[in-house]
Amino acid sequence: MDNPMEAFSPFPPEWTQNAVHAQPFGCPDCGAGSRKAQKVWLNRRAPVFTDHRKRKYQEFYQCECNTVWWGWSSDRPPLELDKPSEDN
């Protein structure tokens, strides 16, 4: 069984090897957002600094459709807490 804390592992999991850069932020095949991902890994070992000295990271996702994609943390849309959950 996969380690549930894989997201914070310092080493990239094998499933991230063929990830595609998704623009806009979301699965390039089915359009699902990051919250629908079955697996997540954050590349915290290699931050990139923006012009204003803010850090951004690569975030890798394996979608429920099995597509593996990545996007910059700075491109992730804000979480809308006032909307009802899709699961309700």
N, C-alpha and C positions, 0 to 999 in steps of 0.2 A: 504494500500500500504506500502511496506517496506521502511524504512528510508534509503535514499541514502548514508548517512554518517555512516552507520552501521560499516564500516571498522574500524572506530576510536573509537567506543564505548568502555568504560572500562569493559563492561560485555559481556560475550560470548552470541551470539544469539543462540536460540534453535536449529537452523539447523546445528550447529557445533557439536552437541552431539555425533553423530555416525561417525565422520570423521575417515578415515584411513590414516596412515602415508604412503605417496607415495614416493617410491625410485625407480627409479630416479624421479626428480622433475617434476610432471605433473600428469594428471588424470590417475589413474591406470586402468580404464576401457576402455577409448577411446583414451588415449594418448595426448589429447589436453593440451596445455600449460596454464599457469595462466592467460594470456591475454584473453582467451576465457571464463573465468569464468563469471557466472551471478551474483554471490555474493562473497564478500571478507570480511574477518575479520582478523585483526592483533592482536595477543595476546601481547600487549605492557606492560601488567602488570607483566609479568613473564619472563624477559629476561634471557638468559643463557650466561655465560661468557666463552669464549674460553681460551686456554692456553696463548694467547697473549693479554688478557684483552679486546678483541673485543666482542661486544654484538651480539647475534643472537636471533631471535624471531620466534615463530610459526606463520605461515601464513595459514589461512584456506580458502578454495575455494569450491564453489558449481559450478561444471562444467555445461556446457550447456546440458550434457547428464544426469544431476541430481545427479551424484556421488559427494559425499562430501569427500574431502581429505585435508591433511595438509602436509606442508614441512617446513624445516628450511629456514629462510631468507638467510642464508649463502650458501644454496644449489641451490638457484634460479639462472639459467643461466643469463649471462649479456644480456642486451637488444642490439640487433644488429640494430643500426640506419641507417646503409648504405643499408639495404635490403629493397626492395619495400614491402609495406604492402600487406598482404594476401587479404585485403578487396578492394584493388584497381583493 
